[in-house]
């Protein structure tokens, strides 16, 4: 096994370039770092362009099996020295494996109540970490995926990949406009449930969340606009009993998703 020992090796050029959003957008490629994340990508059937690993850092039999299986499947697997791998890794104390993956493409026209019975629509999200955390919760409650409305957030940002804990590879993420979203929701008779700090109805007072359903969450700064509130058949608020005036977006999504899961199961059961 030949090790890549030079940081200037041309094979490493793309890996470093993918730290830039512009390159990720141009190539539709992104980096997946760490044993669990690479494993989730492989299990979900993600398209991998290459795997880079350091035998000196890698002490996991599972990771070694991943490399062996992917190499046999035709994925280029490159071994590097620990020093070279450290220069590629985004995290401190890296686990010794990362993959170059092709971003999965999902489109709103591909979704309908049969394959997307309930999910989350986020208006203009800004924080990649919040998006990743919401994806992780969506996966945990068995929801279908996330719709990004009027969004400029980078879905392949390392913070999204890390915070999603693999959910990025299992749940569709679709970017669209609010107008297109509303047309789609009406076409398939989705029930839209929104959150607002000014809503009169406490989220605990809702008796049931009907299917197919979408949780609509406003931007982290401004919340839902008047037009977006008007599109919802039900607006709920989460009580704020202290000095803070709002919850973190991912926290609010988590509270609502588990509530919708419980009440949805109550109705469906």
Residue frames relative to the residue before (quaternion, step in Angstrom):
aa qw qx qy qz dx dy dz
X 1.0000 0.0000 0.0000 0.0000 0.00 0.00 0.00
X 0.2474 -0.7846 0.5560 0.1188 3.55 -0.67 1.13
X 0.2696 -0.7772 0.5531 0.1319 3.55 -0.83 1.04
X 0.3803 -0.6540 0.5965 0.2680 3.54 -1.14 0.70
X 0.0630 -0.8457 0.5297 -0.0159 3.55 -0.46 1.21
X 0.6726 0.4676 -0.2947 0.4921 3.58 1.27 -0.14
X 0.4561 -0.6960 0.4867 0.2658 3.55 -0.86 0.95
X 0.6821 0.4865 -0.2797 0.4689 3.57 1.18 -0.48
X 0.3248 0.7493 -0.5136 0.2631 3.60 1.23 0.21
X 0.5099 -0.6904 0.4155 0.3012 3.63 -0.75 0.99
X 0.5760 0.5975 -0.3807 0.4078 3.62 1.13 -0.50
X 0.6759 0.5134 -0.2868 0.4443 3.57 1.18 -0.55
X 0.4638 0.7202 -0.4264 0.2906 3.57 1.26 -0.33
X 0.6871 0.4821 -0.2926 0.4581 3.59 0.85 -0.95
X 0.6155 0.5572 -0.3551 0.4296 3.60 0.97 -0.81
X 0.6943 0.4549 -0.2809 0.4818 3.58 0.85 -0.92
X 0.6374 0.5418 -0.3338 0.4343 3.58 1.00 -0.77
X 0.6473 0.5458 -0.3217 0.4238 3.59 1.09 -0.65
X 0.4748 0.6196 -0.4613 0.4217 3.57 1.26 0.21
X 0.6636 0.4873 -0.2904 0.4877 3.58 1.27 -0.34
X 0.5216 -0.6583 0.4491 0.3047 3.56 -0.88 0.95
X 0.6276 0.5619 -0.3411 0.4171 3.58 0.94 -0.87
X 0.6776 0.4809 -0.2923 0.4734 3.57 0.93 -0.87
X 0.6243 0.5323 -0.3429 0.4575 3.59 1.00 -0.75
X 0.6723 0.4932 -0.2966 0.4655 3.56 0.98 -0.84
X 0.6773 0.5060 -0.2932 0.4464 3.57 0.96 -0.86
X 0.7755 0.3642 -0.1795 0.4834 3.58 0.98 -0.82
X 0.3090 -0.7466 0.5096 0.2957 3.61 1.23 -0.50
X 0.5441 0.5819 -0.4074 0.4465 3.56 1.21 0.57
X 0.0196 0.7860 -0.6179 -0.0038 3.57 -1.21 0.46
X 0.5198 -0.6602 0.4641 0.2803 3.53 -1.31 0.34
X 0.1228 -0.7501 0.6471 0.0593 3.51 -1.13 0.81
X 0.0485 -0.8460 0.5299 -0.0342 3.57 -0.42 1.21
X 0.7324 0.4022 -0.3140 0.4508 3.55 -0.99 0.86
X 0.6339 -0.5849 0.3613 0.3543 3.54 -1.13 0.74
X 0.6992 0.4714 -0.2926 0.4509 3.59 0.74 -1.00
X 0.6777 0.5061 -0.3037 0.4385 3.57 0.87 -0.93
X 0.6521 0.4902 -0.3152 0.4849 3.59 0.95 -0.84
X 0.6408 0.5354 -0.3171 0.4497 3.57 1.00 -0.83
X 0.6519 0.5066 -0.3100 0.4714 3.58 0.98 -0.84
X 0.6349 0.5347 -0.3284 0.4506 3.56 0.99 -0.86
X 0.6704 0.4924 -0.2942 0.4707 3.57 0.94 -0.90
X 0.6657 0.5087 -0.3108 0.4489 3.59 0.88 -0.91
X 0.6931 0.4719 -0.2739 0.4711 3.57 1.06 -0.77
X 0.5199 -0.6698 0.3986 0.3494 3.57 1.27 -0.07
X 0.2696 0.7777 -0.5245 0.2177 3.57 1.16 0.52
X 0.4596 -0.6676 0.5163 0.2766 3.54 -1.17 0.66
X 0.1033 -0.8114 0.5750 0.0196 3.58 -0.52 1.21
X 0.3424 -0.7380 0.5528 0.1807 3.53 -0.98 0.96
X 0.7887 -0.1378 0.1298 0.5849 3.57 1.03 -0.79
X 0.2087 -0.7274 0.6355 0.1535 3.53 -1.35 0.37
X 0.1176 -0.7585 0.6378 0.0631 3.55 -1.05 0.85
X 0.0762 0.8083 -0.5775 0.0859 3.57 -0.89 0.90
X 0.2798 -0.7377 0.5910 0.1678 3.51 -1.29 0.47
X 0.3846 -0.7366 0.5050 0.2335 3.62 -0.50 1.11
X 0.6178 0.5587 -0.3454 0.4322 3.59 1.10 -0.61
X 0.7390 0.4042 -0.2200 0.4921 3.58 1.06 -0.73
X 0.6759 0.5240 -0.2840 0.4335 3.55 1.12 -0.68
X 0.0600 0.8121 -0.5763 0.0696 3.58 -0.51 1.16
X 0.5187 0.6253 -0.4067 0.4179 3.54 1.18 0.64
X 0.4229 -0.6986 0.5197 0.2510 3.57 -0.77 1.05
X 0.6150 0.5571 -0.3429 0.4404 3.56 1.04 -0.78
X 0.6659 0.4993 -0.3012 0.4654 3.58 0.92 -0.91
X 0.6435 0.5177 -0.3210 0.4635 3.56 0.98 -0.80
X 0.6325 0.5188 -0.3255 0.4742 3.58 1.07 -0.71
X 0.6115 0.5463 -0.3433 0.4580 3.57 1.07 -0.75
X 0.6693 0.5017 -0.2968 0.4608 3.56 0.89 -0.96
X 0.6612 0.5154 -0.3072 0.4504 3.56 0.93 -0.90
X 0.6807 0.4884 -0.2931 0.4607 3.59 0.90 -0.92
X 0.6803 0.4841 -0.2969 0.4634 3.58 0.96 -0.81
X 0.6062 0.5432 -0.3463 0.4665 3.56 1.09 -0.67
X 0.6675 0.4886 -0.2901 0.4812 3.59 0.97 -0.85
X 0.6666 0.4939 -0.2928 0.4754 3.58 1.20 -0.59
X 0.6250 -0.5896 0.3205 0.3988 3.56 1.28 0.02
X 0.4841 0.6420 -0.4502 0.3883 3.58 1.25 0.18
X 0.4539 -0.6824 0.5007 0.2785 3.58 -0.87 0.93
X 0.0456 -0.7986 0.5998 -0.0191 3.59 -0.73 1.11
X 0.0914 -0.8261 0.5561 -0.0064 3.56 -0.58 1.19
X 0.2593 -0.7549 0.5857 0.1406 3.56 -0.82 1.03
X 0.0761 -0.7963 0.5998 0.0182 3.56 -1.01 0.85
X 0.5653 -0.5347 0.4757 0.4101 3.53 -1.29 0.15
X 0.6553 -0.5088 0.3765 0.4124 3.54 -1.25 0.35
X 0.6403 0.5371 -0.3282 0.4403 3.57 0.97 -0.80
X 0.6655 0.4874 -0.3028 0.4773 3.58 0.92 -0.90
X 0.6570 0.5089 -0.3272 0.4498 3.60 0.87 -0.87
X 0.6267 0.5465 -0.3361 0.4423 3.57 0.99 -0.81
X 0.6513 0.5119 -0.3143 0.4637 3.58 1.10 -0.67
X 0.6683 0.4861 -0.2950 0.4797 3.60 1.23 -0.39
X 0.6529 0.5700 -0.3087 0.3918 3.54 1.05 -0.84
X 0.4144 -0.7005 0.5309 0.2358 3.53 -1.17 0.72
X 0.7171 0.4305 -0.2327 0.4963 3.56 1.14 -0.68
X 0.4863 -0.6067 0.5303 0.3379 3.54 -1.25 0.46
X 0.8239 0.1431 -0.1513 0.5270 3.56 -1.15 0.67
X 0.0207 0.8514 -0.5230 0.0333 3.60 0.74 1.05
X 0.5271 -0.6550 0.4557 0.2923 3.56 -1.20 0.60
X 0.5769 -0.6500 0.3485 0.3510 3.57 1.24 -0.16
X 0.7450 0.2991 -0.2346 0.5481 3.59 1.16 0.38
X 0.1161 0.7583 -0.6387 0.0603 3.54 -1.11 0.79
X 0.2217 -0.7779 0.5785 0.1057 3.54 -1.19 0.57
X 0.3213 -0.6744 0.6242 0.2288 3.51 -1.28 0.51
X 0.0428 -0.8319 0.5521 -0.0365 3.57 -0.46 1.23
X 0.4153 -0.6712 0.5498 0.2733 3.54 -1.22 0.53
X 0.4850 -0.6927 0.4542 0.2803 3.55 -0.83 1.02
X 0.4150 -0.7023 0.5120 0.2690 3.62 -0.81 0.94
X 0.2680 -0.7712 0.5605 0.1386 3.57 -0.98 0.86
X 0.0289 0.7773 -0.6268 0.0451 3.56 -0.85 1.02
X 0.1518 -0.7972 0.5820 0.0516 3.56 -1.05 0.80
X 0.6124 -0.5831 0.3918 0.3625 3.55 -1.09 0.73
X 0.6478 0.5395 -0.3213 0.4314 3.59 1.01 -0.77
X 0.6175 0.5446 -0.3432 0.4520 3.59 1.26 -0.28
X 0.6907 0.5005 -0.2591 0.4531 3.57 1.25 -0.42
X 0.1049 0.7578 -0.6372 0.0934 3.53 -1.18 0.76
X 0.7257 -0.4534 0.2696 0.4417 3.63 -1.17 0.21
X 0.5996 0.5770 -0.3728 0.4107 3.60 1.13 -0.47
X 0.8002 0.2320 -0.1264 0.5384 3.59 0.98 -0.80
X 0.7485 0.2497 -0.1629 0.5923 3.57 1.32 -0.04
X 0.0030 0.8614 -0.5079 0.0084 3.61 0.59 1.11
X 0.8004 -0.0919 0.0195 0.5920 3.58 1.14 -0.48
X 0.1141 0.7982 -0.5797 0.1171 3.51 -1.08 0.78
X 0.5194 -0.6206 0.5022 0.3048 3.51 -1.36 -0.27
X 0.1265 -0.7457 0.6480 0.0895 3.54 -1.12 0.76
X 0.1395 -0.8011 0.5809 0.0356 3.57 -0.72 1.12
X 0.2706 -0.7632 0.5679 0.1475 3.56 -0.83 1.01
X 0.8654 -0.1280 0.0537 0.4815 3.57 -0.76 1.13
X 0.1108 0.8019 -0.5800 0.0912 3.64 0.69 0.94
X 0.2725 -0.7906 0.5350 0.1203 3.56 -1.08 0.77
X 0.7469 0.4255 -0.2110 0.4653 3.57 0.91 -0.93
X 0.3959 -0.7351 0.4946 0.2412 3.64 -0.54 1.10
X 0.6260 0.5534 -0.3376 0.4334 3.56 1.05 -0.74
X 0.6281 0.5237 -0.3294 0.4720 3.58 1.05 -0.75
X 0.6446 0.5177 -0.3269 0.4578 3.57 0.94 -0.85
X 0.6578 0.5091 -0.3112 0.4597 3.58 0.92 -0.86
X 0.6630 0.5041 -0.3038 0.4627 3.58 0.96 -0.87
X 0.6425 0.5126 -0.3227 0.4693 3.59 1.02 -0.77
X 0.6210 0.5316 -0.3379 0.4664 3.58 1.00 -0.76
X 0.6427 0.5263 -0.3194 0.4561 3.57 0.98 -0.85
X 0.6734 0.4749 -0.2950 0.4838 3.59 1.00 -0.81
X 0.5939 0.5588 -0.3576 0.4552 3.59 1.03 -0.75
X 0.6672 0.4863 -0.2973 0.4797 3.56 0.93 -0.89
X 0.6523 0.5448 -0.3169 0.4210 3.58 0.96 -0.88
X 0.7469 0.3838 -0.2255 0.4939 3.61 0.96 -0.80
X 0.5123 -0.6704 0.4076 0.3491 3.57 1.27 -0.04
X 0.3625 0.7104 -0.5164 0.3120 3.57 1.16 0.54
X 0.6465 -0.6174 0.3286 0.3048 3.53 -1.26 0.45
X 0.7407 -0.3287 0.2627 0.5237 3.60 0.93 -0.80
X 0.4562 -0.6789 0.5098 0.2665 3.55 -1.28 -0.23
X 0.2178 -0.7420 0.6240 0.1123 3.52 -1.16 0.81
X 0.2002 -0.7782 0.5877 0.0939 3.58 -0.80 1.02
X 0.1288 -0.8231 0.5526 0.0240 3.56 -0.50 1.23
X 0.8338 -0.0283 -0.0248 0.5509 3.56 -0.83 1.03
X 0.3867 0.7732 -0.4156 0.2825 3.55 1.07 0.79
X 0.1766 -0.7638 0.6125 0.1009 3.51 -1.19 0.71
X 0.4011 0.7280 -0.4740 0.2906 3.58 1.25 0.16
X 0.4201 -0.7064 0.5209 0.2304 3.56 -1.09 0.82
X 0.3336 -0.7834 0.4934 0.1778 3.57 -0.30 1.29
X 0.7293 0.4117 -0.2406 0.4907 3.60 1.10 -0.62
X 0.3150 0.7485 -0.5151 0.2744 3.60 1.23 0.38
X 0.5900 -0.6033 0.3935 0.3647 3.63 -0.94 0.77
X 0.6325 0.5384 -0.3405 0.4406 3.61 1.06 -0.68
X 0.6180 0.5210 -0.3416 0.4795 3.59 1.09 -0.66
X 0.6587 0.5202 -0.3075 0.4484 3.56 0.88 -0.99
X 0.6957 0.4753 -0.2830 0.4582 3.59 0.84 -0.98
X 0.7246 0.4652 -0.2647 0.4343 3.57 0.74 -1.08
X 0.6370 0.5388 -0.3416 0.4328 3.60 1.09 -0.55
X 0.2312 -0.8141 0.5022 0.1780 3.60 1.24 -0.36
X 0.7851 -0.3331 0.1578 0.4977 3.56 0.91 0.94
X 0.5311 0.6568 -0.4095 0.3449 3.61 1.19 -0.43
X 0.5358 0.6352 -0.3946 0.3920 3.59 1.17 -0.52
X 0.7090 0.4569 -0.2574 0.4716 3.57 1.10 -0.68
X 0.7107 0.4594 -0.2504 0.4702 3.57 1.24 -0.37
X 0.7737 0.3106 -0.1515 0.5310 3.59 1.12 -0.63
X 0.4656 -0.6930 0.4641 0.2961 3.63 -0.84 0.87
X 0.1278 -0.7411 0.6549 0.0744 3.53 -1.19 0.73
X 0.0335 -0.8256 0.5610 -0.0500 3.57 -0.49 1.23
X 0.2075 -0.7603 0.6048 0.1143 3.57 -0.92 0.93
X 0.1582 0.7780 -0.5903 0.1456 3.56 -0.88 0.97
X 0.5599 -0.5764 0.4580 0.3801 3.57 -1.28 0.06
X 0.6264 -0.5332 0.3954 0.4087 3.56 -1.22 0.36
X 0.6350 0.5391 -0.3326 0.4421 3.60 0.99 -0.81
X 0.6679 0.4855 -0.3029 0.4758 3.60 0.92 -0.85
X 0.6200 0.5472 -0.3313 0.4542 3.56 1.05 -0.79
X 0.6734 0.4946 -0.3015 0.4593 3.58 0.87 -0.93
X 0.6391 0.5221 -0.3282 0.4597 3.58 0.99 -0.79
X 0.6527 0.5095 -0.2950 0.4768 3.55 1.01 -0.87
X 0.6656 0.5131 -0.3040 0.4486 3.59 0.90 -0.95
X 0.6709 0.4824 -0.2989 0.4773 3.59 0.98 -0.79
X 0.6079 0.5712 -0.3496 0.4265 3.57 1.02 -0.78
X 0.7906 0.2990 -0.1369 0.5165 3.57 0.98 -0.90
X 0.4586 -0.7287 0.4161 0.2923 3.59 1.30 0.33
X 0.1895 0.7776 -0.5670 0.1950 3.58 0.86 0.98
X 0.3442 -0.6903 0.5973 0.2198 3.54 -1.20 0.65
X 0.1879 -0.8073 0.5547 0.0733 3.58 -0.63 1.14
X 0.0711 -0.7818 0.6195 -0.0007 3.54 -0.82 1.10
X 0.0897 -0.8275 0.5541 0.0115 3.56 -0.61 1.15
X 0.3125 -0.7215 0.5796 0.2140 3.54 -1.29 0.35
X 0.0723 0.7770 -0.6211 0.0726 3.52 -1.10 0.80
X 0.5084 -0.6541 0.4684 0.3070 3.55 -0.98 0.85
X 0.7162 0.4442 -0.2409 0.4814 3.58 1.19 -0.53
X 0.4307 0.7037 -0.4702 0.3134 3.60 1.22 0.08
X 0.4593 -0.7034 0.4755 0.2612 3.59 -0.98 0.84
X 0.6914 0.4857 -0.2708 0.4613 3.58 1.14 -0.61
X 0.3585 -0.7146 0.5648 0.2045 3.56 -0.77 1.07
X 0.5555 -0.6468 0.3984 0.3382 3.61 -0.88 0.89
X 0.6362 0.5432 -0.3267 0.4399 3.60 1.19 -0.50
X 0.6240 0.5604 -0.3352 0.4291 3.57 1.27 -0.27
X 0.5250 0.6243 -0.4206 0.3972 3.59 1.23 -0.23
X 0.3693 -0.7640 0.4931 0.1918 3.57 -0.81 1.02
X 0.8027 -0.0605 0.0821 0.5875 3.58 1.03 -0.74
X 0.2359 -0.7230 0.6279 0.1654 3.55 -1.19 0.61
X 0.2940 -0.8083 0.4909 0.1384 3.54 -0.37 1.28
X 0.3575 -0.7221 0.5578 0.1988 3.54 -1.21 0.63
X 0.5545 -0.2109 -0.8050 -0.0013 1.51 -2.16 1.30
X 0.1409 -0.8313 0.5376 0.0134 3.56 -0.96 0.82
X 0.1409 -0.7616 0.6293 0.0649 3.50 -1.25 0.66
X 0.2683 -0.7179 0.6209 0.1648 3.54 -1.01 0.88
X 0.1413 -0.8047 0.5751 0.0408 3.57 -0.59 1.18
X 0.0484 -0.8077 0.5870 -0.0271 3.56 -0.63 1.20
X 0.4128 -0.7374 0.4884 0.2177 3.55 -0.86 1.01
X 0.7148 -0.4389 0.3236 0.4377 3.53 -1.32 0.10
X 0.6387 -0.5562 0.3756 0.3763 3.54 -1.18 0.61
X 0.7351 0.4313 -0.2362 0.4668 3.60 1.02 -0.73
X 0.8302 0.2778 -0.0945 0.4739 3.54 0.77 -1.08
X 0.3892 -0.7010 0.5088 0.3135 3.59 1.11 -0.45
X 0.7209 -0.4003 0.3173 0.4684 3.57 -1.23 -0.43
X 0.4298 -0.6684 0.5395 0.2784 3.56 -1.10 0.71
X 0.6982 -0.4501 0.3424 0.4390 3.55 -1.30 0.14
X 0.6491 0.5178 -0.3125 0.4614 3.58 0.98 -0.84
X 0.6768 0.4928 -0.2932 0.4616 3.56 0.97 -0.85
X 0.6239 0.5231 -0.3361 0.4735 3.58 1.06 -0.70
X 0.6571 0.5340 -0.3082 0.4337 3.57 0.98 -0.89
X 0.6357 0.5428 -0.3254 0.4421 3.58 1.16 -0.56
X 0.6329 0.5448 -0.3279 0.4417 3.60 1.23 -0.39
X 0.3938 -0.7025 0.5338 0.2579 3.55 -1.03 0.72
X 0.7911 0.1021 -0.0599 0.6001 3.57 1.25 -0.35
X 0.1102 -0.7726 0.6234 0.0472 3.55 -0.94 0.97
X 0.0530 -0.8052 0.5906 0.0045 3.58 -0.86 0.95
X 0.2649 -0.7428 0.5914 0.1681 3.52 -1.27 0.43
X 0.3114 -0.6960 0.6085 0.2197 3.54 -1.27 0.49
X 0.4617 -0.7153 0.4378 0.2890 3.62 -0.64 1.03
X 0.1456 -0.7561 0.6346 0.0666 3.54 -1.08 0.87
X 0.1036 -0.8586 0.5020 0.0109 3.57 -0.14 1.31
X 0.6868 0.4580 -0.2866 0.4863 3.57 1.24 -0.17
X 0.7545 -0.3709 0.2800 0.4635 3.56 -1.14 -0.65
X 0.5799 0.5811 -0.3865 0.4204 3.60 1.15 -0.47
X 0.3595 -0.7599 0.5099 0.1827 3.57 -1.06 0.78
X 0.8029 0.0981 -0.0634 0.5845 3.59 1.21 -0.21
X 0.4425 -0.6651 0.5356 0.2737 3.53 -1.35 0.32
X 0.6010 -0.4968 0.4707 0.4128 3.53 -1.29 0.33
X 0.6022 -0.6113 0.3789 0.3466 3.57 -0.99 0.88
X 0.6833 0.4850 -0.2960 0.4586 3.59 0.87 -0.91
X 0.6296 0.5230 -0.3337 0.4677 3.60 1.06 -0.70
X 0.6546 0.5073 -0.3087 0.4678 3.58 0.91 -0.93
X 0.6400 0.5176 -0.3226 0.4672 3.57 0.99 -0.84
X 0.6504 0.5317 -0.3167 0.4405 3.59 0.95 -0.83
X 0.6421 0.5177 -0.3183 0.4673 3.57 0.94 -0.91
X 0.7078 0.4707 -0.2648 0.4553 3.55 0.83 -1.02
X 0.6582 0.5255 -0.3249 0.4302 3.60 0.90 -0.83
X 0.6808 0.4649 -0.3058 0.4764 3.59 0.93 -0.78
X 0.6109 0.5288 -0.3475 0.4758 3.56 1.13 -0.60
X 0.6709 0.4906 -0.2938 0.4721 3.56 0.94 -0.88
X 0.5989 0.5487 -0.3536 0.4639 3.57 1.10 -0.65
X 0.6877 0.4933 -0.2888 0.4476 3.58 0.79 -1.03
X 0.7288 0.4269 -0.2502 0.4734 3.56 0.79 -1.01
X 0.6064 0.5387 -0.3556 0.4644 3.57 1.12 -0.55
X 0.6489 0.5056 -0.3077 0.4782 3.58 1.01 -0.82
X 0.6184 0.5526 -0.3438 0.4406 3.56 1.05 -0.79
X 0.6896 0.4594 -0.2769 0.4865 3.57 0.99 -0.88
X 0.7015 0.4769 -0.2782 0.4505 3.57 0.85 -1.01
X 0.6803 0.4820 -0.2990 0.4642 3.55 1.12 -0.62
